[in-house]
Amino acid sequence: MGVFLRNQNTRLYWADLNGWIAGVEQAFDFSSVPRAARFAFDEKVPDAEIVVRCDLLEQEVAVPLLPQWCDAHEPRSTAN
């Protein structure tokens, strides 16, 4: 399974901090929805949606970015 960020308007996938790419093959795989959501909120990725791809499914699943998927209002980590 792969979890990716995609721009809803351009349909380009997030590759790295240098930009976006057209093909999912070179896109950054966040490996989980919470990780992708956290990154998108922390880095203020514009017009992001989360795309989940799985070999068992014929089509990808794209969902809008929701804050509750990453506890966006909580700090990323806490130091003890």
N, C-alpha and C positions, 0 to 999 in steps of 0.2 A: 504494500500500500504506500502511496505517496501523498503528501500534503503540501500544497503549493499556494502561493499568493499570486493573484492575477488582477490586473487593472480592469475594472468593469467596462471602461470606455474603449481602451485601446486593444484589449484582449491579450496584452503582453504579460509574460510571466516574470516574476522577480528572480533575478539571477544572483545578484550580490549588491554590495553598496555602490557598484559602478553602474548599475542600471537594470534594464529590462531586456528580455529576449522574446522572440516569437515562438520558439519551440519548447515544449515542456521537457524535452530530453535533456536540456542543459540548465533547466531551472533548479533553484535551490529547494531541496526537499526538507521541510521542517519536521517531518516524521510524526507530528501530532497537531491536532487542531489548537490546543491551548498554546503551544509554542509559536505557531503561526500567528495567532491572534495577538499574543503578547508582543511579538516583534512588530507587527503592523501598527499597534497602538503606540508603543514606545518610540518607534522611528517615524511615526506620522506618515505612513505609506499612503499616498493619495488613491482614493477610489478603489480600495482593495476589497477583494472577495476571496474566500478560501475555496480552493479546489481540491477535492479528494479523488484520487484515481486508484483503482484496484483491479487486479487481473481478473477477478471474478465477475466484475461488472462490465457490461458492454460500453457504457457511457460514463463519463466523469460526473461527479456531483459537485455543483458550485453553490455556495451559500454565502449570504451577506455576512459581513463581519459584525459580531455582537460582543459587547464588552464583557458580558457574563462568562464567556468562554475562557477568559484568562484572568479573571479577578483584576481587571484593568485599574481599579482604584486602590489596589493593594501595592505595597512596594515590591519590587522585583525580588529582593532578598533582604534578609535582616542579619545584622552582625550581632553576635552575642559576646 
